[in-house]
């Protein structure tokens, strides 16, 4: 049966609440938790974007057995890959082996802040491949020195590093990124329930992670309105989402997105079966893990209570 995860959505939630919510998610019965790693929210209305790695350190201390994962960190601009390797090794130590490093090639939204511009997709993939080699080598132990096309590393070594290493989950959306996931990944991260994308990787018997936004509310219309207000940006699709530079640009794109457009993609309201059906689309495509995102920071307690009483039992029975 698929593992059902909880998403700490940094773009919509204050830092302290993220930590409180993930502790409750473990008590509720979620199988693992992921955290977004953003500098900006997608929309101004979302209103938050704390530093994910500080939140992760706190989350490791308030949870006991819950696996934790970045979903996902970009190691090509805002963070140097050698620093990402150190972050991941430290998190693995703090969590006593409960951490998986999810990695992807990033979005303009979060990476432009360092003032180096936003490279083309081909260049980003080349940077990502080089970053993955550095991270893998550092997590493997010993000194690493590299003079690369994009990154230099001068006699770097991780002194606090778990002997068992840190699993790498690599985000992919097409053939080029899938080849990197196949070469470097202990797990695959994919956005859509695409059986063709998952197929080659899944045959290796490795985990495949997906994510599903939902908007629980006892009042379906209220859920639809909230999902539209906070999640209308997502209708753009990844090729657009990776390129836009700021919340104002996502708002401009989403100006013509209707509430029914969002509700078509996001299960809204108290219908358990709608969520089970949406998760089943992932599991039938070969996903082993699906993390749920509850839209709206102010509705996490209600969502977690509903999850404990109705949703998680139904998912475990229906998948």
MOZI-V688300 format. One record per residue. N is the residue number from 0. RES is the residue in one letter. PHI is phi as a letter, one per 40 degrees, with the letter a starting at -180 (* if undefined). Layout:
BEGIN
N|RES|PHI ; N|RES|PHI
END
This chain:
BEGIN
0|X|* ; 1|X|c ; 2|X|c ; 3|X|b ; 4|X|b ; 5|X|b ; 6|X|b ; 7|X|c ; 8|X|c ; 9|X|c ; 10|X|c ; 11|X|b ; 12|X|b ; 13|X|c ; 14|X|d ; 15|X|c ; 16|X|c ; 17|X|d ; 18|X|c ; 19|X|c ; 20|X|c ; 21|X|c ; 22|X|c ; 23|X|c ; 24|X|c ; 25|X|c ; 26|X|c ; 27|X|c ; 28|X|h ; 29|X|c ; 30|X|c ; 31|X|a ; 32|X|b ; 33|X|b ; 34|X|b ; 35|X|c ; 36|X|b ; 37|X|b ; 38|X|c ; 39|X|b ; 40|X|c ; 41|X|c ; 42|X|b ; 43|X|d ; 44|X|c ; 45|X|c ; 46|X|g ; 47|X|a ; 48|X|a ; 49|X|c ; 50|X|c ; 51|X|c ; 52|X|c ; 53|X|c ; 54|X|c ; 55|X|c ; 56|X|c ; 57|X|c ; 58|X|c ; 59|X|c ; 60|X|c ; 61|X|c ; 62|X|b ; 63|X|b ; 64|X|b ; 65|X|c ; 66|X|c ; 67|X|b ; 68|X|a ; 69|X|c ; 70|X|a ; 71|X|b ; 72|X|c ; 73|X|b ; 74|X|b ; 75|X|b ; 76|X|a ; 77|X|c ; 78|X|b ; 79|X|c ; 80|X|d ; 81|X|c ; 82|X|c ; 83|X|c ; 84|X|c ; 85|X|c ; 86|X|d ; 87|X|c ; 88|X|c ; 89|X|c ; 90|X|c ; 91|X|c ; 92|X|c ; 93|X|c ; 94|X|c ; 95|X|f ; 96|X|g ; 97|X|c ; 98|X|b ; 99|X|b ; 100|X|c ; 101|X|c ; 102|X|b ; 103|X|a ; 104|X|c ; 105|X|g ; 106|X|b ; 107|X|d ; 108|X|d ; 109|X|b ; 110|X|c ; 111|X|c ; 112|X|c ; 113|X|c ; 114|X|g ; 115|X|b ; 116|X|g ; 117|X|b ; 118|X|c ; 119|X|c ; 120|X|d ; 121|X|c ; 122|X|c ; 123|X|c ; 124|X|c ; 125|X|c ; 126|X|c ; 127|X|c ; 128|X|c ; 129|X|c ; 130|X|c ; 131|X|c ; 132|X|c ; 133|X|c ; 134|X|c ; 135|X|d ; 136|X|c ; 137|X|c ; 138|X|c ; 139|X|c ; 140|X|h ; 141|X|g ; 142|X|c ; 143|X|b ; 144|X|b ; 145|X|a ; 146|X|b ; 147|X|b ; 148|X|c ; 149|X|b ; 150|X|b ; 151|X|b ; 152|X|b ; 153|X|b ; 154|X|f ; 155|X|c ; 156|X|a ; 157|X|c ; 158|X|c ; 159|X|b ; 160|X|a ; 161|X|c ; 162|X|d ; 163|X|c ; 164|X|g ; 165|X|b ; 166|X|c ; 167|X|b ; 168|X|b ; 169|X|b ; 170|X|c ; 171|X|a ; 172|X|b ; 173|X|a ; 174|X|d ; 175|X|c ; 176|X|c ; 177|X|c ; 178|X|c ; 179|X|c ; 180|X|c ; 181|X|c ; 182|X|c ; 183|X|b ; 184|X|c ; 185|X|c ; 186|X|a ; 187|X|b ; 188|X|b ; 189|X|b ; 190|X|c ; 191|X|b ; 192|X|c ; 193|X|c ; 194|X|c ; 195|X|c ; 196|X|c ; 197|X|c ; 198|X|d ; 199|X|c ; 200|X|c ; 201|X|c ; 202|X|c ; 203|X|c ; 204|X|g ; 205|X|c ; 206|X|c ; 207|X|b ; 208|X|b ; 209|X|b ; 210|X|a ; 211|X|b ; 212|X|c ; 213|X|b ; 214|X|b ; 215|X|c ; 216|X|a ; 217|X|d ; 218|X|b ; 219|X|c ; 220|X|c ; 221|X|c ; 222|X|c ; 223|X|c ; 224|X|c ; 225|X|c ; 226|X|c ; 227|X|c ; 228|X|c ; 229|X|b ; 230|X|b ; 231|X|c ; 232|X|c ; 233|X|c ; 234|X|c ; 235|X|d ; 236|X|g ; 237|X|c ; 238|X|c ; 239|X|c ; 240|X|c ; 241|X|c ; 242|X|b ; 243|X|c ; 244|X|c ; 245|X|a ; 246|X|d ; 247|X|c ; 248|X|c ; 249|X|c ; 250|X|c ; 251|X|c ; 252|X|d ; 253|X|c ; 254|X|d ; 255|X|c ; 256|X|c ; 257|X|c ; 258|X|d ; 259|X|c ; 260|X|c ; 261|X|c ; 262|X|c ; 263|X|c ; 264|X|b ; 265|X|b ; 266|X|c ; 267|X|b ; 268|X|g ; 269|X|c ; 270|X|c ; 271|X|c ; 272|X|c ; 273|X|c ; 274|X|c ; 275|X|d ; 276|X|c ; 277|X|c ; 278|X|c ; 279|X|c ; 280|X|d ; 281|X|c ; 282|X|c ; 283|X|c ; 284|X|c ; 285|X|h ; 286|X|c ; 287|X|b ; 288|X|b ; 289|X|b ; 290|X|c ; 291|X|c ; 292|X|b ; 293|X|c ; 294|X|c ; 295|X|h ; 296|X|c ; 297|X|c ; 298|X|b ; 299|X|c ; 300|X|c ; 301|X|c ; 302|X|c ; 303|X|c ; 304|X|c ; 305|X|c ; 306|X|c ; 307|X|c ; 308|X|c ; 309|X|b ; 310|X|c ; 311|X|c ; 312|X|d ; 313|X|c ; 314|X|c ; 315|X|c ; 316|X|c ; 317|X|c ; 318|X|b
END
